[in-house]
Amino acid sequence: MNAPFDSNHTEQRVEGLRSLRAEPFDSLRAEPFDSLRAEPFDSLRAEEAYLFRHSLLRDAAYQLQLPGERARLHSLAFRIMEQLAGGPPPPQTPKDGFGLRSHSTDSFAEELAEHARLAHDPSDPDAAALSAAHRHYLRRAAGHARSHFRNQAAGRLWEQYVQLATGAEKVEALRHAAHAAIMSGRQRVAEAQFEQALAIAREAGDPRLEARVLGDLAGLFNSTGRASQAEQACEQSLAIHRELGNCAAVGIGLGNVALLYLESGRLELAEKTLNDALAIHREVKSRRDQGVALGNLANVYSAARRPEEAEQAYIQALEIHREVGNRHSEGLTLGNSADLYSETGRAAQAERNLELALAIQREVGNRRYEGVFLSNLAVLYGKSGNYAQAGRAFKEALDILREVGDRRSEGTRLCDYALILLSQERFDEARETWREGESTLRQIGAAAALATAMERMRDACGKAGVPAFEGTRC
């Protein structure tokens, strides 16, 4: 996609092991930064390096230099580092957009950007070149951090780049900063950045950028429990892409709105919309988007209790994710498929897939999905009677979900935890936990998740021989 909703795909499912969860509409597609990790400074002999035993001594020596001399030394350091790291990268072309091909300087891009910034001296004939180098390497550093899943560093660097950019470039930098914020669990920061980007796009009269940011906001609204706002933003984004004749973006937008249909229980409409999206992805030959659409279609089949079709779609989606190197979507699909394996009596396979999914989310630094899949593991532990482990996992997962503002998952998980407490005959704790979870799902309008939770709690209360808890009836 173009981004979360819009620029990155959306893979959904799981609210519980039975839940429906979307792939972060949070990850931007970017060219991989393979970063050849050269070690250009290993050849320096110890006697050629200055060693400061205390940072205060280093700072004092630095401050003793006159400003002009400091700038000259930073300029010298910049040139030497750049050459030792393999020389400057090739010039950027308009075709590159915000995706840059990897280069041997990428591992040192942040240091190069800082030296170029500190080397700037208006009286220097190279001032303009150093200014351009600062911008270029700062952008490369941000991209390099994101491609290595250093989300907090990426967010910080993109925020710095935003201060230097204007127009469309500023909008894209804000979007990148917001996606990095989402990945590290800072949804409020991300929302403010998306809103700023949307205002700039509209002021500039750029409908293409406006549509992309609306798609981003739709994903954020959805993940924070604002379903009606999510659907409105998604439909606005899709309408603009259709008007512009952007087929690839229309396919992505259809996939995004289909996830909203899935979460609200409109399964037939979700299936039709995803099949329309899949047809477009095949037409434009986007393997990555095909994989995402298949994974989401598998979630629809699973929710509709069509396990054979669901399993086949999960397998096909995983093959494509691995083929194109879509690590994040691979993790989501593994985690989503665990529900299917659990419900069809393959608990060991379900647990294995969830452990792999959790490891991938930790690897890529996606805090939200770490919480989602950890809570899914807690459900499995509870089903197998390992209540102590289930309780610990639920508490840790709930802390993460609250931290990142994922109210839908928080509500669903509270309801699941109430079931575990009920099975242990901890009735008062179960009732209070259920009340909190049910109230959360009702507040955010998660109708499908609430209906499933009520049905399961009614059954559990009946088996436990206690009156049905308040809020288990429509």
Disulfide bonds with the S-S distance in Angstrom:
none
